[in-house]
């Protein structure tokens, strides 16, 4: 399901980030996990990158705190 133009939910792994986030551009993202009750996903963190969305998401991959993400490039 697209949320405000964001693509996802996508599994937060380096392979997925590399596959879907190919451009070095600013962007916004949401990080989350699967909901324990009721199905679906739960958003836990909203962030942005002013210059490289993929690089910022890679930081979160290494932290291993979240399992899914939604992301979109933004003009600024």
RODO-2510 file (C-alpha; in nm, 4 decimals, decimal comma):
residues 76
     n   res          X          Y          Z
     1     x     0,0000     0,0000     0,0000
     2     x     0,1366     0,3431    -0,0924
     3     x     0,1340     0,5963     0,1888
     4     x     0,1722     0,9557     0,0673
     5     x     0,3717     0,8376    -0,2334
     6     x     0,6106     0,6250    -0,0295
     7     x     0,7060     0,2856    -0,1678
     8     x     0,6708    -0,0062     0,0725
     9     x     0,6537    -0,1848     0,3006
    10     x     0,9877    -0,3307     0,1981
    11     x     1,2135    -0,5569     0,4033
    12     x     1,4913    -0,3473     0,5588
    13     x     1,7978    -0,5298     0,4288
    14     x     2,0967    -0,3967     0,2380
    15     x     1,9962    -0,5970    -0,0687
    16     x     1,6485    -0,4396    -0,0694
    17     x     1,7842    -0,0872    -0,0185
    18     x     2,0317    -0,1409    -0,3048
    19     x     1,7567    -0,2733    -0,5306
    20     x     1,4950    -0,0017    -0,4735
    21     x     1,6962     0,3065    -0,3701
    22     x     1,9394     0,3567    -0,6577
    23     x     1,9677     0,7342    -0,6901
    24     x     2,1732     0,9651    -0,4704
    25     x     1,8922     1,2060    -0,3878
    26     x     1,7130     1,3494    -0,0839
    27     x     1,4196     1,1555     0,0524
    28     x     1,1864     1,0671     0,3374
    29     x     1,1263     0,7307     0,4986
    30     x     0,9319     0,5445     0,7647
    31     x     1,0761     0,2523     0,9602
    32     x     0,8678    -0,0091     1,1343
    33     x     0,7942    -0,3642     1,2306
    34     x     0,5122    -0,6128     1,1791
    35     x     0,2283    -0,5524     1,4218
    36     x     0,2018    -0,8223     1,6870
    37     x    -0,1762    -0,8074     1,6981
    38     x    -0,4246    -0,7386     1,4218
    39     x    -0,1831    -0,7914     1,1324
    40     x    -0,0293    -0,5221     0,9198
    41     x     0,2651    -0,3034     1,0090
    42     x     0,3404    -0,0479     1,2745
    43     x     0,5447     0,2658     1,2036
    44     x     0,8045     0,3431     1,4710
    45     x     1,0330     0,6056     1,3182
    46     x     1,0023     0,8772     1,0549
    47     x     1,3156     1,0248     0,9048
    48     x     1,4708     1,2054     0,6141
    49     x     1,7947     1,2414     0,4270
    50     x     1,8912     1,5785     0,2855
    51     x     2,1303     1,4311     0,0296
    52     x     2,1387     1,0479     0,0028
    53     x     1,8340     0,8438     0,0974
    54     x     2,0042     0,5098     0,0324
    55     x     2,3014     0,5930     0,2532
    56     x     2,0740     0,6931     0,5405
    57     x     1,8680     0,3752     0,5096
    58     x     2,1910     0,1721     0,5085
    59     x     2,2718     0,3201     0,8501
    60     x     1,9435     0,1792     0,9782
    61     x     2,0103    -0,1615     0,8182
    62     x     2,3300    -0,1883     1,0216
    63     x     2,1512    -0,0879     1,3441
    64     x     1,9056    -0,3816     1,3019
    65     x     1,6371    -0,2104     1,5073
    66     x     1,3609    -0,2130     1,2434
    67     x     1,2530    -0,4737     0,9899
    68     x     1,0510    -0,2805     0,7270
    69     x     1,0659     0,0548     0,5538
    70     x     0,8679     0,2841     0,3247
    71     x     1,0599     0,5450     0,1254
    72     x     1,0298     0,8120    -0,1421
    73     x     1,2615     1,0583    -0,3080
    74     x     1,1850     1,4247    -0,2367
    75     x     1,2893     1,7363    -0,4272
    76     x     1,4488     1,8962    -0,1188
***
